[in-house]
């Protein structure tokens, strides 16, 4: 693109749009309103073309401001309301989770297989366990009343729930935030989680107390790990978008998936809050193991139904988890 030629060809349209915007508070005729809308659409297209072909900072800055002002004039300003929050949790968030199921469901399966494999390896090889800690430390961790059991009652329930929620939200946030780096940090975070869970499985299995360990981790762990799997899947999808944006420009694809990821961070924080409450109040409670596990299973099934029933219905209705079209910046069409 020849920037000087492009500017000369369209400067009159931009100046005319600016003139109409200056008169916005005055009464515009019907023809002028139509002209303003047309010029806004054209200028938004010009801005998209400049960003992808000839990004001149000064001109892009001017057109960005001009498009924002025109957009406000055309569609008006809109404040978020409780209806937006309700729509997000009943359509936007479950739709975003459902759309990324092809990423986070395989992530969950691979994670489970790796935990089982590493846990068996640790349980079957005493030399591996000795490399992890001294025999006295291993006994202290796995004995009845040891550190694995007392961990969940080591702090008051409310404080423990808040701590767990914060830690898990950080893990999910890392997966979402660093997904754009080709997904590599996401793989590292997930590998760390595989090692941590497999260590507990292997050590408790070696002490013939795997049932106790599962009774402690399943009530909250099912929902907690599912939330982490979703975050990891979204992060990996974001990383793949960098490699293959599809029929969209790379910037447009990253913007769309990034906006959806930010929304999912809010939704997953709510899911992790529920799992944190279960971990703080249910896991260390005096309820029988079957009752504690049943609570975890019900919470997990409720989330899966939320995603695969409500989310599927929302996607069928056209929901993507991104901002509404009226709230997104105009983009030039891209050929497939």
Secondary structure, DSSP 8 states (H G I E B T S, - for coil): --HHHHHHHHHHHHHHHHHHHHTTTS---HHHHHHHHHHHHHHHHHHHHHHHH---HHHHHHHHHHHHHHHHHHH------HHHHHHIIIIIHHHHHHHTHHHHHHHHHHHHHHHHHHHHHHHH-HHHHHHHS-HHHHHHHHSTTSHHHHGGGSS-HHHHHHHHHHHHHHHHHHHHHTTTTTTHHHHHHHHHHHHHHHHHHHHHHHTT-HHHHHHHHHHHHHHHHHHHHHHHHHHHHHHHHHH--TTS-HHHHHHHHHHHHHHHHHHHHHHHHHHHHIIIIITTSSS-HHHHHHHHHHHHHHHHHIIIIIIHHHHHTT--SS--GGGS--------
